[in-house]
Amino acid sequence: MKGLILGAGNGTRLEPFSLKKPKVLLPVTNKPIVHYCIEKLVQLGIQEIGIVIKPAFRQMFMEQVGTGDRWGVCIHYVEQRYPKGIADAVKHAADFIEKDSFMLLLGDNMIEHSLAQLKDAIDFHHYDASILLGEVSNPHEYGIAEVERNRIISLEEKPRQPKSNLAVLGAYAFSSRVFEAVNEIVPSERGEYEIIDALKWLVNKGYPLTYEVTYQMHTDVGRPDRWLQANQWVLDRLYRIEGRNEFLDSRGNRIIVPVVIDESAVLNNCTIGPHASIGAHVCLDRCIVRDSIITENVVREDSLIENAIIGSEYMPYLKQTEALS
C-alpha cells in the first residue's frame, strides 16, 4: 500500500499566511502540518508516499519535507498546477499509485485516531474504500455521511440540510478501483471534482465501502480558529499533564506549560503559556503570550498576545492583542 497526501489547496481562509507558504507547511507546535500526516502513514508501515503540490512550491517542500530520509521512507512529488478538488488530485497521482491500494490524507487535517483499521479494510477484508467519520458541530461545512445499520446509505457534500453530524474526515483508504470513479464523475456546482461524488459512484456501482467513526480529536486546519485549536490539543497530548505546571527559566521568563519554544527564540522577562508556540528566531521582551501561535522572525516588546496568530509580516487573526500598560 502507498500513501498520498494532498498539499496543493489554495488555503484562502488562512490568507495572508498561505499566500507565501502552502497551508500544509504552516506550523502546529512548530512542526509543519504535513509532517503529522507523514508520521501517520509511517506508523502504518507505508514506505512510498506521494505529496500533491503546486509546482511553484516544490523547492519549499524540498526544504521542509525533503525526500523522506528523516522518516526512512521515499517521498515523491506530484504536481497539480490548478487544484480542482480532491478527486482531481487523485487523478493527478494515477502514475504514482499505479495499481496499488493507497491511503489518502488531506494535508491540512490533524487526526489523533489510528488509521490501521482503514488500511486493514482494504488489505485484508477486500473493501474498495474505507473512510473515517467524525462528529462535527457544523455539518453544513463538511461532506456528510448518513449511516443506517452499520451501512452508509447516503453521502452529501456541504449539505444545506444535513442528515447527520457525521463528517467525512480527511483520511481514506482505497483500492485502485477508485480511479474508475474519479474518471467517471463530473464537476460539482462548485466546479470541483468531489471525492464525495467518487464515493457515491462506488456505492451506486455496488462496490464495497466501509467506515470507522472516531471520537478522538480531529481538526481541519482550514481556518485560523481551527489552527489555534489544533495547536492547543497537540500541545496537551505532548505534555499530558493535569493541573497548572510552571517554572522560571534562566532569563527570568515564566513558563506555563504546555508550550513549545524554538531553541533559537530569544525571550526576556516574558510570561509564555499555557498553549503557546514560539517559532524560530522570535524575539520577545516583556511580553505575555498565551493560547497563541507566533510563527517565526517576530520581534515584539511590552505586548499582551492572547488567542492570536502572528507572523513576521502579518497579524490577521487577533482576538485580544494589546500593549501592556
Residue frames relative to the residue before (quaternion, step in Angstrom):
aa qw qx qy qz dx dy dz
M 1.0000 0.0000 0.0000 0.0000 0.00 0.00 0.00
K 0.2565 -0.7555 0.5866 0.1392 3.55 -1.08 0.82
G 0.3439 -0.7138 0.5633 0.2345 3.54 -1.31 0.12
L 0.0762 -0.7798 0.6205 0.0316 3.56 -1.13 0.70
I 0.0753 -0.7889 0.6099 -0.0011 3.56 -0.80 1.09
L 0.2853 -0.7718 0.5462 0.1569 3.58 -0.83 0.97
G 0.0647 0.8302 -0.5456 0.0940 3.55 -0.67 1.13
A 0.5429 0.6492 -0.3831 0.3701 3.58 1.21 0.40
G 0.3961 0.7402 -0.4704 0.2720 3.60 1.24 0.13
N 0.5843 -0.6307 0.3991 0.3186 3.54 -1.17 0.62
G 0.2248 -0.8188 0.5053 0.1540 3.61 1.07 -0.59
T 0.1590 0.8445 -0.5018 0.0986 3.58 1.07 0.69
R 0.6625 0.5149 -0.3207 0.4395 3.61 1.05 -0.65
L 0.6829 0.4298 -0.2932 0.5128 3.58 1.28 -0.09
E 0.3708 0.7076 -0.5120 0.3159 3.57 1.19 0.35
P 0.5762 -0.1290 -0.8013 -0.0963 1.53 -2.20 1.20
F 0.4073 0.7242 -0.4831 0.2761 3.63 1.21 -0.02
S 0.7367 0.4362 -0.2301 0.4626 3.58 0.95 -0.87
L 0.4587 0.6819 -0.4611 0.3347 3.61 1.21 0.13
K 0.7916 0.2825 -0.1397 0.5236 3.57 1.00 -0.81
K 0.7682 0.2220 -0.1321 0.5858 3.57 1.27 -0.16
P 0.4957 -0.6434 0.4774 0.3353 3.64 -0.88 0.81
K 0.5688 -0.6340 0.3888 0.3511 3.56 -0.94 0.80
V 0.6279 0.5409 -0.3560 0.4318 3.62 1.08 -0.53
L 0.6642 0.4636 -0.3107 0.4974 3.61 1.26 -0.16
L 0.4581 0.6512 -0.4665 0.3854 3.58 1.26 0.09
P 0.4773 -0.7373 0.4097 0.2463 3.60 -0.98 0.80
V 0.0690 -0.6989 0.7071 0.0820 3.48 -1.32 0.64
T 0.8055 -0.0866 -0.0516 0.5840 3.57 -0.52 1.27
N 0.6928 -0.5269 0.2484 0.4250 3.54 0.92 1.10
K 0.6463 0.4646 -0.3363 0.5034 3.58 1.17 0.47
P 0.5216 -0.6462 0.4338 0.3496 3.64 -0.79 0.88
I 0.5883 -0.6105 0.3986 0.3496 3.56 -0.96 0.89
V 0.6456 0.5472 -0.3347 0.4145 3.59 0.94 -0.85
H 0.5592 0.5964 -0.3990 0.4152 3.62 1.13 -0.47
Y 0.6299 0.5299 -0.3395 0.4551 3.59 1.02 -0.74
C 0.6348 0.5241 -0.3255 0.4652 3.58 1.05 -0.76
I 0.6392 0.5173 -0.3231 0.4685 3.57 0.94 -0.87
E 0.6595 0.5137 -0.3115 0.4519 3.58 0.92 -0.88
K 0.6151 0.5362 -0.3531 0.4577 3.61 1.04 -0.69
L 0.6782 0.4792 -0.2921 0.4744 3.59 0.96 -0.82
V 0.6239 0.5341 -0.3366 0.4607 3.58 1.02 -0.78
Q 0.6196 0.5533 -0.3375 0.4428 3.60 1.03 -0.74
L 0.6804 0.4710 -0.2760 0.4888 3.58 1.19 -0.55
G 0.5371 -0.6429 0.3970 0.3749 3.59 1.26 -0.02
I 0.4129 0.7081 -0.4718 0.3247 3.58 1.24 0.32
Q 0.2411 -0.8212 0.5111 0.0790 3.56 -0.77 1.10
E 0.7514 0.2945 -0.1795 0.5625 3.58 1.18 -0.51
I 0.0032 -0.8144 0.5758 -0.0720 3.55 -0.63 1.19
G 0.1725 -0.7657 0.6129 0.0910 3.54 -0.93 0.95
I 0.1161 -0.7690 0.6240 0.0755 3.57 -1.07 0.74
V 0.2902 -0.7557 0.5663 0.1548 3.57 -0.72 1.11
I 0.0324 0.8201 -0.5630 0.0976 3.57 -0.64 1.16
K 0.4970 -0.5708 0.5389 0.3698 3.51 -1.36 0.13
P 0.5743 -0.6242 0.3912 0.3572 3.62 -0.88 0.84
A 0.6357 0.5691 -0.3366 0.3985 3.60 1.00 -0.79
F 0.7359 0.4157 -0.2266 0.4841 3.59 1.17 -0.52
R 0.3203 0.7799 -0.4966 0.2064 3.60 1.22 0.18
Q 0.6783 0.4988 -0.3097 0.4417 3.59 0.82 -0.92
M 0.6341 0.5308 -0.3297 0.4555 3.57 1.02 -0.78
F 0.6453 0.4998 -0.3138 0.4851 3.58 1.04 -0.76
M 0.6286 0.5335 -0.3412 0.4515 3.57 0.99 -0.76
E 0.6785 0.4920 -0.2895 0.4623 3.58 1.02 -0.80
Q 0.7930 0.3462 -0.1687 0.4722 3.60 0.88 -0.89
V 0.7521 0.2998 -0.1823 0.5579 3.58 1.25 -0.33
G 0.1910 -0.8192 0.5156 0.1630 3.56 0.88 -0.98
T 0.6859 -0.4911 0.3619 0.3966 3.56 -1.22 -0.50
G 0.6948 -0.5270 0.2577 0.4161 3.56 1.25 0.38
D 0.3824 0.7619 -0.4673 0.2345 3.59 1.24 -0.03
R 0.6664 0.5280 -0.3247 0.4144 3.60 0.89 -0.86
W 0.7299 0.3742 -0.2344 0.5218 3.60 1.20 -0.42
G 0.4641 -0.6886 0.4404 0.3413 3.59 1.25 -0.12
V 0.5921 0.5313 -0.3796 0.4723 3.58 1.12 0.68
C 0.4245 -0.6650 0.5414 0.2906 3.55 -1.33 0.07
I 0.1276 -0.8045 0.5789 0.0363 3.57 -0.62 1.17
H 0.1415 -0.7648 0.6268 0.0463 3.54 -0.94 1.04
Y 0.2688 -0.7539 0.5741 0.1726 3.58 -1.13 0.59
V 0.1617 -0.7697 0.6161 0.0436 3.52 -0.92 1.08
E 0.2664 -0.8023 0.5146 0.1432 3.58 -0.58 1.07
Q 0.0137 -0.7527 0.6577 -0.0267 3.52 -1.06 0.94
R 0.2692 -0.8223 0.4798 0.1453 3.55 -0.06 1.29
Y 0.8004 0.1306 -0.0448 0.5833 3.59 0.94 -0.89
P 0.2919 -0.7826 0.5210 0.1756 3.62 -0.21 1.21
K 0.0083 0.8035 -0.5930 0.0522 3.55 -0.82 1.07
G 0.7875 -0.2827 0.1449 0.5282 3.55 1.02 0.80
I 0.6754 -0.5203 0.3517 0.3866 3.52 -1.31 0.46
A 0.6708 0.5025 -0.3124 0.4472 3.58 0.88 -0.91
D 0.6156 0.5332 -0.3439 0.4674 3.59 1.10 -0.63
A 0.6278 0.5211 -0.3339 0.4720 3.59 1.04 -0.74
V 0.6234 0.5286 -0.3384 0.4662 3.59 1.02 -0.76
K 0.6295 0.5310 -0.3339 0.4586 3.60 0.97 -0.79
H 0.6486 0.5266 -0.3181 0.4480 3.58 0.96 -0.82
A 0.7080 0.4626 -0.2558 0.4682 3.58 1.16 -0.60
A 0.3386 0.7827 -0.4788 0.2083 3.61 1.23 0.09
D 0.6739 0.4942 -0.3124 0.4517 3.60 0.89 -0.85
F 0.6467 0.5016 -0.3224 0.4756 3.59 1.08 -0.61
I 0.7050 0.4623 -0.2739 0.4628 3.61 0.85 -0.94
E 0.1140 -0.8062 0.5577 0.1612 3.58 1.01 -0.92
K 0.7846 -0.3035 0.2259 0.4912 3.64 -0.76 -0.98
D 0.4693 0.7069 -0.4244 0.3160 3.57 1.26 0.11
S 0.4762 -0.5693 0.5616 0.3656 3.51 -1.36 0.19
F 0.0607 -0.8225 0.5653 0.0166 3.58 -1.18 0.40
M 0.3856 -0.6485 0.6033 0.2584 3.49 -1.37 0.45
L 0.1485 -0.7801 0.6046 0.0624 3.56 -0.95 0.92
L 0.0107 -0.7935 0.6079 -0.0260 3.57 -0.77 1.08
L 0.3676 -0.6743 0.5889 0.2517 3.54 -1.07 0.75
G 0.4625 -0.7630 0.3869 0.2328 3.54 -0.55 1.20
D 0.6975 0.4368 -0.2871 0.4903 3.61 1.21 -0.22
N 0.5646 0.5916 -0.3895 0.4237 3.59 1.23 0.36
M 0.1893 -0.7481 0.6282 0.0999 3.54 -1.03 0.89
I 0.0281 0.8101 -0.5789 0.0883 3.57 -0.60 1.18
E 0.3221 -0.7661 0.5274 0.1767 3.57 -0.69 1.09
H 0.5963 0.6268 -0.3410 0.3677 3.57 1.09 -0.77
S 0.4823 -0.6321 0.5182 0.3151 3.59 -1.09 0.69
L 0.3119 -0.7669 0.5375 0.1602 3.57 -1.04 0.82
A 0.3346 0.7889 -0.4700 0.2117 3.58 1.27 0.19
Q 0.6759 0.4944 -0.3153 0.4464 3.61 0.92 -0.81
L 0.5884 0.5443 -0.3803 0.4614 3.60 1.10 -0.56
K 0.6603 0.5081 -0.2972 0.4664 3.57 0.93 -0.91
D 0.6763 0.5078 -0.2986 0.4422 3.57 0.87 -0.96
A 0.5928 0.5832 -0.3694 0.4148 3.59 1.07 -0.66
I 0.6939 0.4355 -0.2634 0.5093 3.57 1.10 -0.70
D 0.7150 0.4870 -0.2641 0.4263 3.58 0.82 -1.00
F 0.8351 0.2406 -0.0774 0.4886 3.57 0.87 -0.95
H 0.7673 0.3632 -0.1935 0.4919 3.61 1.11 -0.53
H 0.4538 -0.7685 0.3833 0.2377 3.54 1.35 0.33
Y 0.3262 0.6921 -0.5621 0.3140 3.56 0.97 0.85
D 0.4224 -0.6916 0.5216 0.2669 3.55 -1.25 0.43
A 0.7884 0.0494 -0.0549 0.6108 3.57 1.26 -0.27
S 0.0207 -0.7646 0.6442 -0.0062 3.53 -1.11 0.78
I 0.0573 -0.8391 0.5404 -0.0255 3.57 -0.61 1.11
L 0.3823 -0.7062 0.5518 0.2250 3.53 -1.22 0.58
L 0.1246 -0.7837 0.6074 0.0356 3.54 -0.91 1.03
G 0.0163 0.7937 -0.6080 0.0073 3.54 -1.19 0.56
E 0.5231 -0.6415 0.4588 0.3231 3.56 -1.09 0.68
V 0.0477 -0.7841 0.6188 0.0018 3.56 -1.03 0.88
S 0.4790 -0.6818 0.4782 0.2776 3.55 -1.19 0.55
N 0.7586 0.2937 -0.1589 0.5594 3.59 1.25 -0.35
P 0.0691 -0.8742 0.4788 0.0426 3.60 0.64 1.12
H 0.5786 0.6005 -0.3843 0.3962 3.60 1.13 -0.44
E 0.6584 0.5055 -0.3085 0.4646 3.60 1.26 -0.23
Y 0.7228 0.4155 -0.2129 0.5096 3.60 1.29 -0.09
G 0.5245 -0.5089 0.5377 0.4205 3.48 -1.41 -0.08
I 0.1491 -0.8303 0.5365 0.0215 3.58 -0.70 1.12
A 0.2234 -0.7649 0.5946 0.1070 3.53 -1.03 0.93
E 0.2149 -0.7268 0.6373 0.1393 3.52 -1.13 0.79
V 0.1224 -0.8189 0.5607 0.0011 3.54 -0.67 1.19
E 0.0519 0.7769 -0.6255 0.0496 3.56 -1.06 0.84
R 0.8436 -0.0411 -0.0220 0.5350 3.56 -0.78 1.10
N 0.6891 -0.5167 0.2645 0.4338 3.54 0.84 1.10
R 0.6416 0.4712 -0.3357 0.5036 3.56 1.15 0.61
I 0.4061 -0.6827 0.5452 0.2677 3.57 -1.02 0.80
I 0.1284 -0.8233 0.5506 0.0506 3.56 -0.63 1.11
S 0.8043 0.0088 -0.0413 0.5927 3.60 1.21 -0.25
L 0.1180 -0.7584 0.6385 0.0570 3.51 -1.29 0.57
E 0.0543 0.8042 -0.5885 0.0638 3.57 -0.92 0.88
E 0.3648 -0.7414 0.5286 0.1947 3.55 -0.92 0.96
K 0.8545 -0.1279 0.0443 0.5014 3.57 -0.79 1.14
P 0.0498 0.8539 -0.5158 0.0477 3.59 0.71 1.08
R 0.4963 -0.6396 0.4976 0.3115 3.54 -1.14 0.65
Q 0.7702 0.1466 -0.0796 0.6156 3.56 1.15 -0.71
P 0.2012 -0.8324 0.5046 0.1099 3.59 0.23 1.25
K 0.3708 -0.7338 0.5314 0.2040 3.56 -1.07 0.81
S 0.7760 0.0486 -0.0695 0.6250 3.58 1.28 -0.06
N 0.4312 -0.6613 0.5245 0.3189 3.56 -1.28 -0.13
L 0.4531 0.6708 -0.4545 0.3716 3.58 1.23 0.48
A 0.1498 -0.8155 0.5570 0.0466 3.54 -0.32 1.28
V 0.4351 -0.6289 0.5743 0.2921 3.51 -1.24 0.62
L 0.2392 -0.7996 0.5390 0.1135 3.55 -0.40 1.24
G 0.6684 -0.5663 0.3336 0.3482 3.55 -1.28 0.20
A 0.6096 0.5167 -0.3773 0.4681 3.60 0.94 0.84
Y 0.0611 0.7906 -0.5983 0.1156 3.55 -0.76 1.13
A 0.1280 -0.7289 0.6569 0.1444 3.55 -1.32 0.37
F 0.0584 -0.8194 0.5698 -0.0241 3.56 -0.89 0.98
S 0.3534 -0.6151 0.6394 0.2966 3.47 -1.36 0.36
S 0.6726 -0.4955 0.3454 0.4275 3.58 -1.23 0.16
R 0.4452 0.6974 -0.4461 0.3413 3.60 1.29 -0.13
V 0.5748 0.6187 -0.3874 0.3698 3.60 1.09 -0.60
F 0.5864 0.5802 -0.3881 0.4110 3.62 1.11 -0.46
E 0.5622 0.5529 -0.3926 0.4734 3.60 1.15 -0.44
A 0.6772 0.5065 -0.2941 0.4455 3.55 0.94 -0.92
V 0.7158 0.4554 -0.2877 0.4444 3.60 0.72 -0.99
N 0.6590 0.4892 -0.3159 0.4761 3.60 1.19 -0.38
E 0.6731 0.4927 -0.2901 0.4690 3.59 1.25 -0.26
I 0.6497 0.5448 -0.3365 0.4097 3.60 1.01 -0.69
V 0.3310 -0.7186 0.5776 0.2008 3.55 -1.30 0.43
P 0.6574 -0.5158 0.3504 0.4231 3.61 -1.17 0.34
S 0.4752 -0.6600 0.5093 0.2814 3.54 -1.16 0.68
E 0.7264 -0.3890 0.3155 0.4706 3.56 -1.31 -0.14
R 0.6435 0.5131 -0.3171 0.4712 3.57 1.19 -0.51
G 0.5074 -0.6594 0.4148 0.3684 3.58 1.28 -0.14
E 0.6148 0.5450 -0.3422 0.4559 3.57 1.27 0.33
Y 0.4285 -0.6403 0.5673 0.2907 3.53 -1.30 0.45
E 0.2012 -0.8417 0.4968 0.0659 3.53 -0.17 1.36
I 0.4657 -0.6641 0.5053 0.2946 3.57 -0.98 0.82
I 0.5582 0.5868 -0.3864 0.4413 3.59 1.18 -0.51
D 0.6573 0.4993 -0.3152 0.4683 3.61 0.97 -0.79
A 0.6243 0.5211 -0.3399 0.4725 3.59 1.08 -0.67
L 0.6434 0.5089 -0.3194 0.4744 3.58 1.01 -0.79
K 0.6459 0.5077 -0.3208 0.4713 3.60 0.97 -0.82
W 0.6089 0.5506 -0.3474 0.4533 3.60 1.05 -0.73
L 0.6520 0.5061 -0.3139 0.4693 3.59 0.96 -0.86
V 0.6535 0.5119 -0.3148 0.4602 3.58 0.94 -0.90
N 0.6891 0.4965 -0.2861 0.4437 3.57 0.87 -0.97
K 0.6802 0.4688 -0.2804 0.4887 3.58 1.16 -0.57
G 0.5379 -0.6664 0.3770 0.3528 3.56 1.30 -0.03
Y 0.4368 0.6806 -0.4780 0.3428 3.56 1.20 0.32
P 0.5124 -0.6957 0.4053 0.2984 3.62 -0.85 0.91
L 0.0273 -0.7769 0.6271 -0.0493 3.53 -0.91 1.08
T 0.0466 -0.7973 0.6017 0.0140 3.58 -0.96 0.84
Y 0.2094 -0.7829 0.5764 0.1050 3.57 -1.26 0.15
E 0.1555 -0.7300 0.6512 0.1374 3.50 -1.39 0.19
V 0.2725 -0.7523 0.5788 0.1575 3.58 -1.05 0.78
T 0.1836 -0.7771 0.5933 0.1023 3.55 -0.90 0.94
Y 0.1688 -0.7602 0.6188 0.1033 3.53 -1.15 0.72
Q 0.4929 0.6236 -0.4371 0.4208 3.55 1.28 0.40
M 0.7105 -0.4652 0.3100 0.4275 3.56 -1.30 0.18
H 0.1125 0.7544 -0.6423 0.0754 3.53 -1.13 0.78
T 0.0042 -0.8057 0.5903 -0.0491 3.55 -0.96 0.88
D 0.2758 -0.7010 0.6359 0.1677 3.52 -1.03 0.91
V 0.2111 -0.8031 0.5456 0.1135 3.58 -0.34 1.23
G 0.2867 0.7865 -0.4922 0.2386 3.54 0.60 1.19
R 0.7478 0.2486 -0.1657 0.5929 3.55 1.33 -0.13
P 0.6573 -0.5322 0.3443 0.4078 3.61 -1.12 0.49
D 0.6615 0.5063 -0.3337 0.4413 3.62 0.88 -0.81
R 0.6683 0.4792 -0.3051 0.4802 3.59 1.05 -0.72
W 0.5750 0.5689 -0.3668 0.4595 3.56 1.16 -0.57
L 0.6670 0.4832 -0.2861 0.4897 3.57 0.93 -0.91
Q 0.6337 0.5337 -0.3314 0.4514 3.57 1.00 -0.81
A 0.6536 0.5076 -0.3134 0.4657 3.58 0.94 -0.87
N 0.6393 0.5283 -0.3268 0.4532 3.57 0.95 -0.86
Q 0.6609 0.5221 -0.3098 0.4411 3.56 0.98 -0.83
W 0.7488 0.4094 -0.2691 0.4464 3.59 0.67 -0.98
V 0.6016 0.5296 -0.3756 0.4652 3.60 1.12 -0.46
L 0.6190 0.5221 -0.3421 0.4767 3.60 1.04 -0.72
D 0.6369 0.5253 -0.3292 0.4583 3.58 0.96 -0.81
R 0.6735 0.4875 -0.2997 0.4679 3.58 0.96 -0.83
L 0.6323 0.5400 -0.3386 0.4404 3.59 1.04 -0.71
Y 0.7534 0.3858 -0.2062 0.4910 3.57 0.94 -0.90
R 0.0439 -0.8375 0.5388 0.0795 3.58 1.04 -0.85
I 0.3607 0.7293 -0.4931 0.3080 3.55 0.79 1.10
E 0.2698 -0.7229 0.6070 0.1902 3.53 -1.31 0.32
G 0.8073 0.2380 -0.1872 0.5066 3.54 -0.97 0.85
R 0.6589 -0.5169 0.3902 0.3825 3.53 -1.37 -0.03
N 0.0058 0.7912 -0.6097 0.0468 3.56 -0.88 0.95
E 0.1454 0.8105 -0.5488 0.1444 3.58 -0.54 1.13
F 0.0255 -0.7860 0.6175 0.0129 3.54 -1.29 0.40
L 0.4078 -0.6643 0.5625 0.2757 3.55 -1.37 0.23
D 0.2766 -0.7565 0.5647 0.1797 3.56 -0.95 0.87
S 0.7507 -0.4386 0.2661 0.4161 3.57 -1.31 0.05
R 0.6966 0.4465 -0.2727 0.4909 3.61 1.20 -0.36
G 0.5968 -0.6038 0.3522 0.3939 3.56 1.22 0.32
N 0.4525 0.6737 -0.4593 0.3611 3.56 1.22 0.44
R 0.3043 -0.7223 0.5944 0.1799 3.53 -1.04 0.86
I 0.1020 -0.8125 0.5739 0.0041 3.57 -0.52 1.22
I 0.0780 -0.7849 0.6147 0.0021 3.56 -0.72 1.14
V 0.2374 -0.8078 0.5241 0.1283 3.55 -0.26 1.25
P 0.5503 -0.0943 -0.8177 -0.1401 1.51 -2.36 0.89
V 0.0721 0.7595 -0.6433 0.0641 3.53 -1.07 0.88
V 0.1276 -0.7305 0.6509 0.1626 3.53 -1.36 0.13
I 0.0488 -0.8031 0.5930 -0.0322 3.57 -0.80 1.07
D 0.4166 -0.7093 0.5078 0.2559 3.57 -0.67 1.07
E 0.5613 -0.6469 0.4059 0.3190 3.56 -1.00 0.85
S 0.6628 0.5028 -0.3147 0.4571 3.62 1.18 -0.40
A 0.5080 0.6522 -0.4252 0.3685 3.61 1.25 -0.16
V 0.2047 -0.7569 0.6104 0.1120 3.56 -1.16 0.74
L 0.0140 0.8092 -0.5818 0.0806 3.55 -0.52 1.24
N 0.0228 -0.7996 0.5998 -0.0167 3.56 -0.92 0.92
N 0.8605 -0.0637 0.0139 0.5052 3.56 -0.83 1.11
C 0.4094 0.7010 -0.4695 0.3473 3.54 0.95 0.96
T 0.2647 -0.6789 0.6435 0.2342 3.50 -1.41 0.18
I 0.0431 -0.8172 0.5732 -0.0419 3.56 -0.52 1.22
G 0.7847 0.3013 -0.2522 0.4795 3.54 -0.79 1.08
P 0.5550 -0.0826 -0.7949 -0.2308 1.34 -2.46 0.33
H 0.8111 0.3052 -0.2193 0.4482 3.55 -1.42 0.16
A 0.4552 0.6462 -0.4809 0.3794 3.55 0.78 1.08
S 0.1299 -0.7513 0.6421 0.0794 3.55 -1.14 0.79
I 0.1013 -0.7913 0.6030 0.0095 3.55 -0.73 1.13
G 0.2930 -0.8215 0.4729 0.1252 3.57 -0.48 1.23
A 0.7719 -0.3826 0.2681 0.4311 3.52 -1.39 -0.12
H 0.8723 0.0948 -0.0864 0.4719 3.54 -1.20 0.80
V 0.3491 0.7033 -0.5232 0.3314 3.56 1.07 0.81
C 0.1056 -0.7797 0.6153 0.0471 3.57 -1.01 0.87
L 0.0394 0.8006 -0.5924 0.0810 3.56 -0.60 1.19
D 0.0469 -0.7883 0.6135 -0.0055 3.54 -0.97 0.92
R 0.8482 -0.0561 -0.0095 0.5267 3.56 -0.74 1.16
C 0.4219 0.6899 -0.4695 0.3543 3.56 0.89 1.01
I 0.2358 -0.7055 0.6435 0.1807 3.52 -1.35 0.41
V 0.0081 0.8036 -0.5922 0.0586 3.58 -0.70 1.10
R 0.1937 0.7723 -0.5902 0.1327 3.57 -0.74 1.02
D 0.8393 0.1237 -0.1254 0.5144 3.55 -1.20 0.71
S 0.5935 0.5848 -0.3260 0.4466 3.58 1.06 0.76
I 0.2739 -0.7088 0.6229 0.1858 3.51 -1.41 0.29
I 0.0337 -0.7468 0.6640 0.0182 3.58 -0.88 0.99
T 0.3512 -0.8271 0.3977 0.1853 3.53 -0.22 1.30
E 0.7332 -0.3437 0.2762 0.5177 3.64 0.47 -1.11
N 0.8563 0.1901 -0.1230 0.4643 3.56 -1.30 0.48
V 0.4258 0.6894 -0.4701 0.3499 3.58 1.11 0.67
V 0.1076 -0.7665 0.6310 0.0521 3.56 -1.05 0.85
R 0.1353 0.7854 -0.5917 0.1211 3.60 -0.72 1.06
E 0.0184 -0.7742 0.6312 0.0432 3.53 -1.23 0.49
D 0.8485 0.1240 -0.1071 0.5031 3.54 -1.22 0.62
S 0.5015 0.6534 -0.4203 0.3807 3.58 0.85 0.94
L 0.2652 -0.6894 0.6474 0.1880 3.49 -1.30 0.58
I 0.0242 -0.7957 0.6039 -0.0400 3.57 -0.63 1.13
E 0.1340 0.8021 -0.5569 0.1689 3.56 -0.40 1.26
N 0.8328 0.0155 -0.0558 0.5505 3.58 -0.89 0.98
A 0.5122 0.6479 -0.3887 0.4084 3.55 0.94 0.93
I 0.1809 -0.7089 0.6634 0.1571 3.49 -1.39 0.37
I 0.0034 0.8178 -0.5716 0.0666 3.56 -0.63 1.15
G 0.0770 -0.7697 0.6327 0.0363 3.53 -1.04 0.91
S 0.7093 -0.4733 0.3064 0.4230 3.56 -1.27 0.17
E 0.7688 0.3326 -0.1810 0.5153 3.59 1.11 -0.64
Y 0.8111 0.2708 -0.0872 0.5110 3.55 1.06 -0.76
M 0.0535 -0.7567 0.6495 0.0525 3.53 -1.27 0.56
P 0.1136 0.8666 -0.4820 0.0620 3.61 0.69 1.02
Y 0.7881 0.2824 -0.1500 0.5259 3.60 1.08 -0.50
L 0.2201 0.7743 -0.5477 0.2281 3.54 -0.13 1.31
K 0.1974 -0.7840 0.5781 0.1108 3.56 -0.38 1.19
Q 0.7917 -0.0468 0.0692 0.6052 3.55 0.93 -0.95
T 0.2689 0.7281 -0.5960 0.2057 3.58 -0.39 1.19
E 0.1657 0.7934 -0.5662 0.1498 3.56 -0.68 1.04
A 0.5598 -0.5840 0.4523 0.3754 3.55 -1.20 0.39
L 0.4681 -0.6616 0.5047 0.2975 3.52 -1.08 0.75
S 0.3796 -0.7146 0.5354 0.2422 3.58 -0.98 0.76
